[in-house]
Amino acid sequence: MNRLVVLLALLACPLPSLAGDACDAVMPSGLKAVLLSLFAGYRLPRESDNLPKDIKFAREHAGSGCLGVETADFDGDGSADYLVAMTSSDGRGAVVIVAMSRGANGKFYRLGTWKNDRLRLYVSSAPAGTYDDVGETDGPLEKGAEEHLACSHSLAVFGATESSRVAYCFQNGKWKNVWISD
């Protein structure tokens, strides 16, 4: 009960904005506060987390310079959810989180930890459909990994710009994933 009260109080708290930053405008302040409280050691994404050429490309093709936040319906319930790449406090890596809408509460899932240089990491969504793994697997697949994945709603996607990426589908309360190419 105390955790619920804290989360509701944080949802009501405004956060200072970063003037002119494309990432600042894409998430509600309440969500920002909850993410910061749940994922200590990480900060909210900023436009400057990515390379200028990747930001320019995103603006020319997607309309936003924020490569660290995506909004889509990742669980098929008709509500907008958020995919967020939170940057480690030291700037060297990130954690990729899905924040699903659940009325006054939310459900948060950690999809992955990014240990590489944060400058190339981006998040996006992919439309419902069937996706095939592009990787070569010599042994058993990792937990949640599939060779073929059919998803009836938006998929949460992240990866490095100009590289392959991983797509996650939320099915029956679990995340399944497949490696796809750009």
C-alpha positions, 0 to 999 in steps of 0.5 A: 500500500505504501508503494502505491501511495509513493507512486501516486505522489510521484505521478503528481510531481512536476519535473524540471524540463530541458529546454529544447530537448526533443525527449522532454516533451514525449513523456508525462512528468509523472511517468518520468518521476516513477521511472527515476524512482524505480531505476536508480543509477539511470537518468531519463533519455536526452536527445544528446545521448545519440550521435548528431547524424542519427538525430538528424536522420530521425528528424528527417524520417520520423519527426523527432530527434528523440531516439530514447522514447517510443510510444505504441500499444505494446500489449494490445489493450488499446492504451499507449505504452512507453518504450524508454532507453534510460541512460546510466548515470555515468553515460556509458550504457543504458537500460531499456524499459517498457512502461505499460499503462494500467489506469492509475498504476503502471507495469514496468518491464526491463527488456535489456541492459545496454553495455555498449556506448550509448550513442548508437542505441535507439528504441522504436516500434514495429507493426503487428506481423510475423518476424523471422530471426536473422541471426545464426544460432548454433545452440539453444536460443536464449530465454524468450528468443524465437526463430519466428514470432507472430505478434498481433499488436505493436512490437517494442524494438531496440538496437544500434543504429545501422545494425540489427535490432531485437523486437519484443512482443508481449504475449500471454504475460511474457515477452518473446523476442526475435532478432531482425535487421534494419 
